[in-house]
Amino acid sequence: MMKNAVHFGAGNIGRGFIGKLLSDADIEVTFADVDAPLVDQLSHKQEYKVKVVGTECQIDTVTHVTAVNSNSDDVLERIAKTDLVTTAVGPNVLDIIAKTIAKGLEKRFASGNEAPLNIIACENMVRGTTHLKAEVFKHLDQSLHAKAEQLIGFVDSAVDRIVPPAEAANDDPLEVTVESFSEWIVDQTQFKGQLPEVKGMETTDNLMAFVERKLFTLNTGHCITAYLGCLKGHKTIREAISDPEIRQDVKQAMQESGEVLIQRYGFDREAHAAYIEKILGRFANPYLVDEVDRVGRQPIRKLGPNDRLIKPLLGTMEYNTDNAALLKGIAAAFKYHNETDPQAVELQNTLQQQGLKKTLAHYSGLDENSPEVQKIEALFNQL
């Protein structure tokens, strides 16, 4: 029976999603974070509230939690003894905590602990744990690599739950608001020892199908809602998706990316149509205030060849299927202005200097002479 876990990242997703599911499964969670006031509050109170909002609103209390500073020796001590390590720190921070995890594993092995340990990165990136493993092994003493391969499972996962930034008005800094929908799917082929039993954690032997299902539906739909919403002056995702014209475009884009998933992975057509409807419903959640500006941030990353706009488009080119709404969504990304987002500023500067075709080709890897790029340029000029 799994007793305890170390979770890196005590932010909204860490507390509202992964930490909550683990705690609900009677696992004692130690959060590791660099935010000293947050760590102090968590280790002092040892509980926090999560507002779960769907068709109605309920408040759950998460208990049996504590926190340590992720730069301290305490965290190494915890890794040496724990049954599970999870993360929700953001892709950029994974590389930073890799060194800490490596030191913790060295301490674990030195203390003679040979129980299997699984590490699951719950990040918005494809095969994030495999990436983390490579980074951990860079810092791990060469003589321990074989032992780590044998005893430490690096388990990839796909995570999905909308957790908007907390309202500043709330006087409880530990409380977090999350939607009732959550999905955490893990690659069962990568575990060492027993699979943990956590309600809300699903296992699969075909993880990529679910990684792409989420990326091509939730993420694609979310950012197209944001970019089309910005163009029409909407402030929130809910406001944008309530605009019938935007809703139609977003739904069509998700159907186009869905056709790629159906062709590639054999998803059931009716089940996928229901999944799309469920996601449209999530965008319209009256309790979630999610700004279009936040969801549209980092447009350069979102226009990358393996990300939510271009990857499904490449699929439609591969299977020769419709992509009119996806093309429109990509064109709209180039109209995203946000002075507080360095990527949005860079994108607009490059656009001014090089024009749409060259800019798009540069960031997405698409051929600037391809018919798709021509169409995106035409749509960009119409929007």
C-alpha positions as YAML, in Angstrom:
chain: A
units: angstrom
residues:
- id: 1
  name: MET
  ca: [0.00, 0.00, 0.00]
- id: 2
  name: MET
  ca: [1.41, 3.35, -0.99]
- id: 3
  name: LYS
  ca: [1.83, 5.66, 1.98]
- id: 4
  name: ASN
  ca: [3.54, 8.84, 0.90]
- id: 5
  name: ALA
  ca: [4.54, 10.96, -2.06]
- id: 6
  name: VAL
  ca: [6.78, 13.93, -2.77]
- id: 7
  name: HIS
  ca: [5.21, 16.41, -5.16]
- id: 8
  name: PHE
  ca: [7.35, 19.14, -6.74]
- id: 9
  name: GLY
  ca: [5.38, 22.34, -7.33]
- id: 10
  name: ALA
  ca: [2.87, 23.66, -4.78]
- id: 11
  name: GLY
  ca: [1.19, 25.98, -7.28]
- id: 12
  name: ASN
  ca: [-2.47, 25.84, -8.33]
- id: 13
  name: ILE
  ca: [-2.10, 22.65, -10.40]
- id: 14
  name: GLY
  ca: [0.00, 20.93, -7.75]
- id: 15
  name: ARG
  ca: [-2.51, 21.70, -5.00]
- id: 16
  name: GLY
  ca: [-5.73, 21.61, -7.00]
- id: 17
  name: PHE
  ca: [-5.09, 18.57, -9.16]
- id: 18
  name: ILE
  ca: [-2.27, 16.09, -8.44]
- id: 19
  name: GLY
  ca: [-1.87, 16.78, -4.72]
- id: 20
  name: LYS
  ca: [-5.64, 16.51, -4.26]
- id: 21
  name: LEU
  ca: [-5.97, 13.17, -6.12]
- id: 22
  name: LEU
  ca: [-3.07, 11.68, -4.13]
- id: 23
  name: SER
  ca: [-4.45, 12.96, -0.83]
- id: 24
  name: ASP
  ca: [-7.94, 11.67, -1.70]
- id: 25
  name: ALA
  ca: [-6.29, 8.24, -2.14]
- id: 26
  name: ASP
  ca: [-4.99, 8.43, 1.48]
- id: 27
  name: ILE
  ca: [-1.42, 9.15, 0.41]
- id: 28
  name: GLU
  ca: [0.45, 11.66, 2.58]
- id: 29
  name: VAL
  ca: [1.78, 14.37, 0.30]
- id: 30
  name: THR
  ca: [4.88, 16.46, 0.90]
- id: 31
  name: PHE
  ca: [4.95, 19.46, -1.42]
- id: 32
  name: ALA
  ca: [8.41, 20.70, -2.48]
- id: 33
  name: ASP
  ca: [8.54, 24.31, -3.67]
- id: 34
  name: VAL
  ca: [10.88, 27.34, -3.68]
- id: 35
  name: ASP
  ca: [8.15, 29.77, -2.58]
- id: 36
  name: ALA
  ca: [9.09, 30.16, 1.12]
- id: 37
  name: PRO
  ca: [5.85, 31.81, 2.39]
- id: 38
  name: LEU
  ca: [3.77, 29.14, 0.61]
- id: 39
  name: VAL
  ca: [5.90, 26.34, 2.07]
- id: 40
  name: ASP
  ca: [5.58, 27.88, 5.56]
- id: 41
  name: GLN
  ca: [1.81, 28.12, 5.31]
- id: 42
  name: LEU
  ca: [1.38, 24.60, 3.98]
- id: 43
  name: SER
  ca: [3.66, 23.02, 6.58]
- id: 44
  name: HIS
  ca: [1.96, 25.03, 9.34]
- id: 45
  name: LYS
  ca: [-1.68, 24.38, 8.35]
- id: 46
  name: GLN
  ca: [-1.17, 20.92, 6.78]
- id: 47
  name: GLU
  ca: [-4.44, 21.34, 4.89]
- id: 48
  name: TYR
  ca: [-6.06, 23.59, 2.30]
- id: 49
  name: LYS
  ca: [-9.36, 24.07, 0.51]
- id: 50
  name: VAL
  ca: [-10.13, 23.26, -3.12]
- id: 51
  name: LYS
  ca: [-13.20, 24.80, -4.75]
- id: 52
  name: VAL
  ca: [-14.41, 22.28, -7.34]
- id: 53
  name: VAL
  ca: [-16.68, 23.92, -9.90]
- id: 54
  name: GLY
  ca: [-18.84, 22.19, -12.50]
- id: 55
  name: THR
  ca: [-22.58, 22.48, -12.87]
- id: 56
  name: GLU
  ca: [-22.47, 23.35, -9.19]
- id: 57
  name: CYS
  ca: [-19.80, 24.39, -6.75]
- id: 58
  name: GLN
  ca: [-18.39, 22.38, -3.82]
- id: 59
  name: ILE
  ca: [-15.52, 22.97, -1.43]
- id: 60
  name: ASP
  ca: [-13.26, 20.05, -0.49]
- id: 61
  name: THR
  ca: [-10.59, 20.13, 2.20]
- id: 62
  name: VAL
  ca: [-7.31, 18.39, 1.41]
- id: 63
  name: THR
  ca: [-5.60, 17.10, 4.57]
- id: 64
  name: HIS
  ca: [-2.43, 15.17, 5.56]
- id: 65
  name: VAL
  ca: [-0.17, 17.42, 3.54]
- id: 66
  name: THR
  ca: [3.03, 19.19, 4.44]
- id: 67
  name: ALA
  ca: [5.70, 21.11, 2.55]
- id: 68
  name: VAL
  ca: [9.48, 21.50, 2.37]
- id: 69
  name: ASN
  ca: [11.71, 23.93, 0.52]
- id: 70
  name: SER
  ca: [12.86, 22.25, -2.69]
- id: 71
  name: ASN
  ca: [16.35, 23.73, -2.23]
- id: 72
  name: SER
  ca: [16.76, 22.22, 1.25]
- id: 73
  name: ASP
  ca: [18.24, 18.94, 2.44]
- id: 74
  name: ASP
  ca: [14.78, 18.02, 3.75]
- id: 75
  name: VAL
  ca: [13.62, 17.25, 0.25]
- id: 76
  name: LEU
  ca: [16.52, 14.82, -0.34]
- id: 77
  name: GLU
  ca: [15.63, 13.06, 2.90]
- id: 78
  name: ARG
  ca: [12.01, 12.71, 1.66]
- id: 79
  name: ILE
  ca: [13.04, 11.35, -1.77]
- id: 80
  name: ALA
  ca: [15.23, 8.78, 0.00]
- id: 81
  name: LYS
  ca: [12.16, 7.35, 1.77]
- id: 82
  name: THR
  ca: [9.15, 8.12, -0.44]
- id: 83
  name: ASP
  ca: [6.93, 5.74, -2.47]
- id: 84
  name: LEU
  ca: [6.20, 8.15, -5.35]
- id: 85
  name: VAL
  ca: [7.52, 11.41, -6.83]
- id: 86
  name: THR
  ca: [5.27, 13.65, -8.95]
- id: 87
  name: THR
  ca: [5.81, 17.09, -10.48]
- id: 88
  name: ALA
  ca: [3.75, 20.05, -11.70]
- id: 89
  name: VAL
  ca: [6.39, 22.74, -12.07]
- id: 90
  name: GLY
  ca: [6.17, 23.77, -15.74]
- id: 91
  name: PRO
  ca: [8.41, 22.41, -18.53]
- id: 92
  name: ASN
  ca: [11.18, 24.97, -17.92]
- id: 93
  name: VAL
  ca: [11.60, 24.10, -14.25]
- id: 94
  name: LEU
  ca: [11.87, 20.32, -14.86]
- id: 95
  name: ASP
  ca: [15.54, 20.68, -15.78]
- id: 96
  name: ILE
  ca: [16.21, 22.57, -12.54]
- id: 97
  name: ILE
  ca: [14.62, 19.97, -10.23]
- id: 98
  name: ALA
  ca: [16.39, 17.11, -12.08]
- id: 99
  name: LYS
  ca: [19.54, 17.83, -10.08]
- id: 100
  name: THR
  ca: [17.61, 17.66, -6.79]
- id: 101
  name: ILE
  ca: [15.95, 14.37, -7.80]
- id: 102
  name: ALA
  ca: [19.36, 12.91, -8.75]
- id: 103
  name: LYS
  ca: [20.80, 13.89, -5.34]
- id: 104
  name: GLY
  ca: [17.74, 12.41, -3.64]
- id: 105
  name: LEU
  ca: [18.19, 9.12, -5.51]
- id: 106
  name: GLU
  ca: [21.87, 9.02, -4.53]
- id: 107
  name: LYS
  ca: [20.82, 9.46, -0.90]
- id: 108
  name: ARG
  ca: [18.12, 6.78, -1.31]
- id: 109
  name: PHE
  ca: [20.57, 4.22, -2.68]
- id: 110
  name: ALA
  ca: [23.23, 5.14, -0.09]
- id: 111
  name: SER
  ca: [20.74, 4.49, 2.71]
- id: 112
  name: GLY
  ca: [20.12, 1.02, 1.29]
- id: 113
  name: ASN
  ca: [16.54, 1.68, 0.16]
- id: 114
  name: GLU
  ca: [15.97, -0.70, -2.76]
- id: 115
  name: ALA
  ca: [12.19, -0.40, -2.93]
- id: 116
  name: PRO
  ca: [11.04, 0.54, -6.44]
- id: 117
  name: LEU
  ca: [10.17, 4.22, -6.91]
- id: 118
  name: ASN
  ca: [8.09, 5.75, -9.68]
- id: 119
  name: ILE
  ca: [8.49, 9.32, -10.85]
- id: 120
  name: ILE
  ca: [5.66, 10.95, -12.84]
- id: 121
  name: ALA
  ca: [6.00, 14.41, -14.39]
- id: 122
  name: CYS
  ca: [2.52, 15.90, -14.77]
- id: 123
  name: GLU
  ca: [3.40, 18.69, -17.17]
- id: 124
  name: ASN
  ca: [1.87, 20.15, -20.27]
- id: 125
  name: MET
  ca: [4.50, 18.52, -22.47]
- id: 126
  name: VAL
  ca: [4.72, 15.38, -24.55]
- id: 127
  name: ARG
  ca: [6.60, 12.61, -22.70]
- id: 128
  name: GLY
  ca: [7.80, 15.06, -20.05]
- id: 129
  name: THR
  ca: [8.98, 12.29, -17.71]
- id: 130
  name: THR
  ca: [11.22, 10.79, -20.39]
- id: 131
  name: HIS
  ca: [12.76, 14.25, -20.77]
- id: 132
  name: LEU
  ca: [13.15, 14.50, -16.98]
- id: 133
  name: LYS
  ca: [14.83, 11.08, -16.87]
- id: 134
  name: ALA
  ca: [17.52, 12.19, -19.34]
- id: 135
  name: GLU
  ca: [18.18, 15.29, -17.20]
- id: 136
  name: VAL
  ca: [18.28, 13.29, -13.94]
- id: 137
  name: PHE
  ca: [20.77, 10.83, -15.45]
- id: 138
  name: LYS
  ca: [23.06, 13.75, -16.41]
- id: 139
  name: HIS
  ca: [23.39, 14.59, -12.70]
- id: 140
  name: LEU
  ca: [23.32, 11.04, -11.33]
- id: 141
  name: ASP
  ca: [26.65, 9.37, -10.58]
- id: 142
  name: GLN
  ca: [27.50, 7.04, -13.50]
- id: 143
  name: SER
  ca: [28.00, 4.11, -11.12]
- id: 144
  name: LEU
  ca: [24.31, 4.32, -10.11]
- id: 145
  name: HIS
  ca: [22.79, 4.35, -13.61]
- id: 146
  name: ALA
  ca: [22.25, 0.58, -13.81]
- id: 147
  name: LYS
  ca: [20.60, 0.53, -10.38]
- id: 148
  name: ALA
  ca: [18.36, 3.46, -11.30]
- id: 149
  name: GLU
  ca: [17.32, 1.71, -14.55]
- id: 150
  name: GLN
  ca: [16.35, -1.32, -12.48]
- id: 151
  name: LEU
  ca: [14.54, 0.35, -9.56]
- id: 152
  name: ILE
  ca: [13.29, 3.76, -10.70]
- id: 153
  name: GLY
  ca: [10.31, 3.98, -13.04]
- id: 154
  name: PHE
  ca: [10.06, 7.17, -15.09]
- id: 155
  name: VAL
  ca: [6.41, 7.17, -16.05]
- id: 156
  name: ASP
  ca: [5.05, 9.48, -18.76]
- id: 157
  name: SER
  ca: [1.58, 10.92, -18.31]
- id: 158
  name: ALA
  ca: [-1.07, 13.09, -19.92]
- id: 159
  name: VAL
  ca: [-2.86, 15.54, -17.61]
- id: 160
  name: ASP
  ca: [-5.93, 17.65, -18.17]
- id: 161
  name: ARG
  ca: [-7.68, 19.99, -15.75]
- id: 162
  name: ILE
  ca: [-8.36, 23.71, -16.12]
- id: 163
  name: VAL
  ca: [-6.96, 25.57, -13.10]
- id: 164
  name: PRO
  ca: [-7.26, 29.33, -13.60]
- id: 165
  name: PRO
  ca: [-5.14, 31.71, -11.50]
- id: 166
  name: ALA
  ca: [-6.74, 32.31, -8.09]
- id: 167
  name: GLU
  ca: [-8.64, 35.56, -7.56]
- id: 168
  name: ALA
  ca: [-6.51, 37.95, -5.48]
- id: 169
  name: ALA
  ca: [-9.65, 39.01, -3.56]
- id: 170
  name: ASN
  ca: [-9.66, 35.71, -1.70]
- id: 171
  name: ASP
  ca: [-8.06, 36.10, 1.73]
- id: 172
  name: ASP
  ca: [-6.97, 32.43, 1.92]
- id: 173
  name: PRO
  ca: [-3.80, 32.14, -0.19]
- id: 174
  name: LEU
  ca: [-3.88, 28.33, -0.05]
- id: 175
  name: GLU
  ca: [-7.38, 27.94, -1.52]
- id: 176
  name: VAL
  ca: [-7.48, 27.00, -5.18]
- id: 177
  name: THR
  ca: [-10.33, 26.75, -7.71]
- id: 178
  name: VAL
  ca: [-10.46, 23.89, -10.24]
- id: 179
  name: GLU
  ca: [-13.03, 22.54, -12.68]
- id: 180
  name: SER
  ca: [-14.74, 19.28, -11.78]
- id: 181
  name: PHE
  ca: [-13.36, 17.56, -14.91]
- id: 182
  name: SER
  ca: [-9.95, 15.97, -14.49]
- id: 183
  name: GLU
  ca: [-7.99, 13.44, -16.49]
- id: 184
  name: TRP
  ca: [-4.63, 11.91, -15.51]
- id: 185
  name: ILE
  ca: [-3.50, 9.09, -17.78]
- id: 186
  name: VAL
  ca: [-0.22, 7.27, -17.16]
- id: 187
  name: ASP
  ca: [1.87, 4.87, -19.26]
- id: 188
  name: GLN
  ca: [1.48, 1.56, -17.47]
- id: 189
  name: THR
  ca: [4.41, 0.01, -19.37]
- id: 190
  name: GLN
  ca: [6.93, 2.25, -17.57]
- id: 191
  name: PHE
  ca: [6.14, 1.46, -13.90]
- id: 192
  name: LYS
  ca: [8.56, -0.40, -11.63]
- id: 193
  name: GLY
  ca: [6.99, -2.63, -9.00]
- id: 194
  name: GLN
  ca: [3.30, -2.27, -8.18]
- id: 195
  name: LEU
  ca: [1.07, 0.21, -9.94]
- id: 196
  name: PRO
  ca: [-0.26, 2.73, -7.40]
- id: 197
  name: GLU
  ca: [-4.02, 2.71, -6.92]
- id: 198
  name: VAL
  ca: [-5.18, 6.28, -7.16]
- id: 199
  name: LYS
  ca: [-8.77, 7.08, -8.08]
- id: 200
  name: GLY
  ca: [-8.63, 9.46, -11.04]
- id: 201
  name: MET
  ca: [-5.34, 8.08, -12.38]
- id: 202
  name: GLU
  ca: [-5.99, 5.92, -15.43]
- id: 203
  name: THR
  ca: [-3.47, 3.57, -17.01]
- id: 204
  name: THR
  ca: [-2.93, 2.84, -20.71]
- id: 205
  name: ASP
  ca: [-0.40, 1.07, -22.90]
- id: 206
  name: ASN
  ca: [-0.99, 3.58, -25.71]
- id: 207
  name: LEU
  ca: [-0.24, 6.92, -24.06]
- id: 208
  name: MET
  ca: [0.48, 8.88, -27.25]
- id: 209
  name: ALA
  ca: [-3.11, 8.45, -28.41]
- id: 210
  name: PHE
  ca: [-4.30, 10.25, -25.25]
- id: 211
  name: VAL
  ca: [-1.51, 12.84, -25.28]
- id: 212
  name: GLU
  ca: [-2.55, 13.86, -28.79]
- id: 213
  name: ARG
  ca: [-6.27, 13.60, -28.03]
- id: 214
  name: LYS
  ca: [-5.84, 16.22, -25.31]
- id: 215
  name: LEU
  ca: [-3.39, 18.38, -27.29]
- id: 216
  name: PHE
  ca: [-5.54, 18.34, -30.46]
- id: 217
  name: THR
  ca: [-8.85, 18.97, -28.66]
- id: 218
  name: LEU
  ca: [-8.53, 20.81, -25.36]
- id: 219
  name: ASN
  ca: [-5.34, 22.74, -26.19]
- id: 220
  name: THR
  ca: [-6.14, 23.39, -29.86]
- id: 221
  name: GLY
  ca: [-9.69, 24.47, -29.03]
- id: 222
  name: HIS
  ca: [-8.62, 26.56, -26.04]
- id: 223
  name: CYS
  ca: [-6.05, 28.64, -27.90]
- id: 224
  name: ILE
  ca: [-8.22, 29.13, -31.01]
- id: 225
  name: THR
  ca: [-11.03, 30.31, -28.69]
- id: 226
  name: ALA
  ca: [-8.56, 32.77, -27.16]
- id: 227
  name: TYR
  ca: [-7.18, 34.11, -30.47]
- id: 228
  name: LEU
  ca: [-10.60, 34.49, -32.12]
- id: 229
  name: GLY
  ca: [-11.92, 35.94, -28.84]
- id: 230
  name: CYS
  ca: [-9.16, 38.57, -28.73]
- id: 231
  name: LEU
  ca: [-10.00, 39.61, -32.29]
- id: 232
  name: LYS
  ca: [-13.60, 40.32, -31.32]
- id: 233
  name: GLY
  ca: [-12.78, 42.05, -28.04]
- id: 234
  name: HIS
  ca: [-13.96, 39.29, -25.69]
- id: 235
  name: LYS
  ca: [-12.19, 39.23, -22.32]
- id: 236
  name: THR
  ca: [-12.74, 35.65, -21.12]
- id: 237
  name: ILE
  ca: [-12.87, 32.17, -22.63]
- id: 238
  name: ARG
  ca: [-16.47, 31.79, -21.49]
- id: 239
  name: GLU
  ca: [-17.47, 35.04, -23.21]
- id: 240
  name: ALA
  ca: [-15.65, 34.01, -26.41]
- id: 241
  name: ILE
  ca: [-17.13, 30.49, -26.61]
- id: 242
  name: SER
  ca: [-20.63, 31.95, -25.99]
- id: 243
  name: ASP
  ca: [-20.21, 33.88, -29.28]
- id: 244
  name: PRO
  ca: [-21.99, 31.59, -31.80]
- id: 245
  name: GLU
  ca: [-19.59, 32.41, -34.65]
- id: 246
  name: ILE
  ca: [-16.50, 31.61, -32.55]
- id: 247
  name: ARG
  ca: [-18.11, 28.48, -31.12]
- id: 248
  name: GLN
  ca: [-18.78, 27.22, -34.66]
- id: 249
  name: ASP
  ca: [-15.16, 27.85, -35.76]
- id: 250
  name: VAL
  ca: [-13.70, 26.25, -32.63]
- id: 251
  name: LYS
  ca: [-15.94, 23.20, -32.87]
- id: 252
  name: GLN
  ca: [-15.05, 22.80, -36.55]
- id: 253
  name: ALA
  ca: [-11.31, 23.07, -35.74]
- id: 254
  name: MET
  ca: [-11.67, 20.34, -33.10]
- id: 255
  name: GLN
  ca: [-13.58, 18.16, -35.57]
- id: 256
  name: GLU
  ca: [-10.78, 18.63, -38.12]
- id: 257
  name: SER
  ca: [-8.08, 17.70, -35.60]
- id: 258
  name: GLY
  ca: [-10.36, 14.88, -34.40]
- id: 259
  name: GLU
  ca: [-10.46, 13.39, -37.87]
- id: 260
  name: VAL
  ca: [-6.66, 13.08, -37.68]
- id: 261
  name: LEU
  ca: [-6.95, 11.26, -34.32]
- id: 262
  name: ILE
  ca: [-9.62, 8.91, -35.68]
- id: 263
  name: GLN
  ca: [-7.43, 8.06, -38.69]
- id: 264
  name: ARG
  ca: [-4.21, 7.76, -36.66]
- id: 265
  name: TYR
  ca: [-5.37, 5.93, -33.52]
- id: 266
  name: GLY
  ca: [-8.74, 4.46, -34.42]
- id: 267
  name: PHE
  ca: [-10.72, 6.46, -31.84]
- id: 268
  name: ASP
  ca: [-14.44, 5.77, -31.94]
- id: 269
  name: ARG
  ca: [-16.13, 8.52, -33.96]
- id: 270
  name: GLU
  ca: [-19.18, 8.92, -31.70]
- id: 271
  name: ALA
  ca: [-17.13, 8.83, -28.51]
- id: 272
  name: HIS
  ca: [-14.80, 11.49, -29.91]
- id: 273
  name: ALA
  ca: [-17.75, 13.71, -30.90]
- id: 274
  name: ALA
  ca: [-18.97, 13.44, -27.29]
- id: 275
  name: TYR
  ca: [-15.49, 14.33, -26.01]
- id: 276
  name: ILE
  ca: [-15.54, 17.50, -28.18]
- id: 277
  name: GLU
  ca: [-18.96, 18.48, -26.76]
- id: 278
  name: LYS
  ca: [-17.68, 17.93, -23.23]
- id: 279
  name: ILE
  ca: [-14.73, 20.26, -23.89]
- id: 280
  name: LEU
  ca: [-16.98, 22.97, -25.36]
- id: 281
  name: GLY
  ca: [-19.00, 22.69, -22.14]
- id: 282
  name: ARG
  ca: [-15.84, 23.09, -20.06]
- id: 283
  name: PHE
  ca: [-14.93, 26.30, -21.91]
- id: 284
  name: ALA
  ca: [-18.38, 27.68, -21.05]
- id: 285
  name: ASN
  ca: [-18.13, 26.85, -17.30]
- id: 286
  name: PRO
  ca: [-19.78, 29.84, -15.54]
- id: 287
  name: TYR
  ca: [-17.59, 29.44, -12.44]
- id: 288
  name: LEU
  ca: [-14.26, 29.63, -14.28]
- id: 289
  name: VAL
  ca: [-12.95, 33.07, -15.09]
- id: 290
  name: ASP
  ca: [-10.17, 32.43, -17.59]
- id: 291
  name: GLU
  ca: [-8.83, 35.45, -19.49]
- id: 292
  name: VAL
  ca: [-8.26, 35.07, -23.24]
- id: 293
  name: ASP
  ca: [-4.96, 36.90, -22.72]
- id: 294
  name: ARG
  ca: [-3.72, 34.15, -20.39]
- id: 295
  name: VAL
  ca: [-4.76, 31.29, -22.66]
- id: 296
  name: GLY
  ca: [-3.22, 32.97, -25.72]
- id: 297
  name: ARG
  ca: [0.16, 33.62, -24.10]
- id: 298
  name: GLN
  ca: [3.40, 32.37, -25.69]
- id: 299
  name: PRO
  ca: [2.11, 32.23, -29.27]
- id: 300
  name: ILE
  ca: [5.58, 31.28, -30.60]
- id: 301
  name: ARG
  ca: [5.61, 28.10, -28.53]
- id: 302
  name: LYS
  ca: [2.04, 27.38, -29.59]
- id: 303
  name: LEU
  ca: [3.01, 27.73, -33.28]
- id: 304
  name: GLY
  ca: [5.82, 25.15, -32.96]
- id: 305
  name: PRO
  ca: [5.75, 22.05, -35.20]
- id: 306
  name: ASN
  ca: [4.86, 19.73, -32.30]
- id: 307
  name: ASP
  ca: [2.33, 21.96, -30.62]
- id: 308
  name: ARG
  ca: [-1.44, 22.54, -30.62]
- id: 309
  name: LEU
  ca: [-1.88, 24.46, -33.88]
- id: 310
  name: ILE
  ca: [0.65, 23.08, -36.36]
- id: 311
  name: LYS
  ca: [0.76, 19.43, -35.30]
- id: 312
  name: PRO
  ca: [-2.93, 18.78, -36.03]
- id: 313
  name: LEU
  ca: [-2.57, 20.77, -39.29]
- id: 314
  name: LEU
  ca: [0.32, 18.51, -40.33]
- id: 315
  name: GLY
  ca: [-1.98, 15.57, -39.60]
- id: 316
  name: THR
  ca: [-4.67, 16.93, -41.94]
- id: 317
  name: MET
  ca: [-1.99, 17.28, -44.64]
- id: 318
  name: GLU
  ca: [-0.83, 13.70, -44.00]
- id: 319
  name: TYR
  ca: [-4.34, 12.23, -44.25]
- id: 320
  name: ASN
  ca: [-5.57, 14.74, -46.82]
- id: 321
  name: THR
  ca: [-8.53, 15.87, -44.68]
- id: 322
  name: ASP
  ca: [-10.29, 19.21, -44.12]
- id: 323
  name: ASN
  ca: [-8.46, 21.98, -42.26]
- id: 324
  name: ALA
  ca: [-10.24, 25.30, -43.02]
- id: 325
  name: ALA
  ca: [-10.96, 26.15, -39.35]
- id: 326
  name: LEU
  ca: [-7.46, 25.14, -38.19]
- id: 327
  name: LEU
  ca: [-5.99, 27.46, -40.85]
- id: 328
  name: LYS
  ca: [-8.21, 30.27, -39.57]
- id: 329
  name: GLY
  ca: [-7.10, 29.64, -35.98]
- id: 330
  name: ILE
  ca: [-3.44, 29.80, -37.04]
- id: 331
  name: ALA
  ca: [-4.06, 33.07, -38.91]
- id: 332
  name: ALA
  ca: [-5.72, 34.48, -35.77]
- id: 333
  name: ALA
  ca: [-2.64, 33.64, -33.66]
- id: 334
  name: PHE
  ca: [-0.72, 36.22, -35.71]
- id: 335
  name: LYS
  ca: [-3.24, 38.90, -34.66]
- id: 336
  name: TYR
  ca: [-2.55, 38.30, -30.96]
- id: 337
  name: HIS
  ca: [-1.16, 41.46, -29.34]
- id: 338
  name: ASN
  ca: [-0.01, 41.43, -25.72]
- id: 339
  name: GLU
  ca: [2.63, 43.92, -24.57]
- id: 340
  name: THR
  ca: [3.26, 41.94, -21.36]
- id: 341
  name: ASP
  ca: [4.13, 38.71, -23.21]
- id: 342
  name: PRO
  ca: [7.66, 38.72, -24.71]
- id: 343
  name: GLN
  ca: [6.70, 36.03, -27.26]
- id: 344
  name: ALA
  ca: [3.72, 38.03, -28.53]
- id: 345
  name: VAL
  ca: [5.97, 41.09, -28.89]
- id: 346
  name: GLU
  ca: [8.65, 39.08, -30.73]
- id: 347
  name: LEU
  ca: [6.04, 37.54, -33.05]
- id: 348
  name: GLN
  ca: [4.63, 40.96, -33.98]
- id: 349
  name: ASN
  ca: [8.13, 42.39, -34.56]
- id: 350
  name: THR
  ca: [9.12, 39.50, -36.83]
- id: 351
  name: LEU
  ca: [5.81, 39.86, -38.66]
- id: 352
  name: GLN
  ca: [6.50, 43.57, -39.33]
- id: 353
  name: GLN
  ca: [9.99, 42.87, -40.61]
- id: 354
  name: GLN
  ca: [9.52, 39.65, -42.59]
- id: 355
  name: GLY
  ca: [5.84, 39.40, -43.44]
- id: 356
  name: LEU
  ca: [3.49, 36.55, -42.67]
- id: 357
  name: LYS
  ca: [4.81, 33.75, -44.88]
- id: 358
  name: LYS
  ca: [8.43, 33.94, -43.75]
- id: 359
  name: THR
  ca: [7.44, 34.41, -40.09]
- id: 360
  name: LEU
  ca: [5.08, 31.44, -40.18]
- id: 361
  name: ALA
  ca: [7.65, 29.24, -41.96]
- id: 362
  name: HIS
  ca: [10.33, 30.27, -39.45]
- id: 363
  name: TYR
  ca: [8.38, 29.34, -36.32]
- id: 364
  name: SER
  ca: [6.27, 26.42, -37.58]
- id: 365
  name: GLY
  ca: [8.62, 24.69, -40.00]
- id: 366
  name: LEU
  ca: [5.92, 24.80, -42.72]
- id: 367
  name: ASP
  ca: [7.16, 25.39, -46.28]
- id: 368
  name: GLU
  ca: [6.51, 29.06, -47.08]
- id: 369
  name: ASN
  ca: [5.47, 28.12, -50.64]
- id: 370
  name: SER
  ca: [2.96, 25.47, -49.54]
- id: 371
  name: PRO
  ca: [-0.75, 25.91, -50.32]
- id: 372
  name: GLU
  ca: [-1.47, 25.87, -46.55]
- id: 373
  name: VAL
  ca: [0.76, 28.89, -45.96]
- id: 374
  name: GLN
  ca: [-0.84, 30.71, -48.90]
- id: 375
  name: LYS
  ca: [-4.28, 30.06, -47.40]
- id: 376
  name: ILE
  ca: [-3.21, 31.21, -43.93]
- id: 377
  name: GLU
  ca: [-1.86, 34.44, -45.46]
- id: 378
  name: ALA
  ca: [-5.17, 35.05, -47.28]
- id: 379
  name: LEU
  ca: [-7.14, 34.43, -44.06]
- id: 380
  name: PHE
  ca: [-4.77, 36.69, -42.09]
- id: 381
  name: ASN
  ca: [-5.47, 39.53, -44.55]
- id: 382
  name: GLN
  ca: [-9.24, 39.00, -44.23]
- id: 383
  name: LEU
  ca: [-9.43, 38.80, -40.43]
...
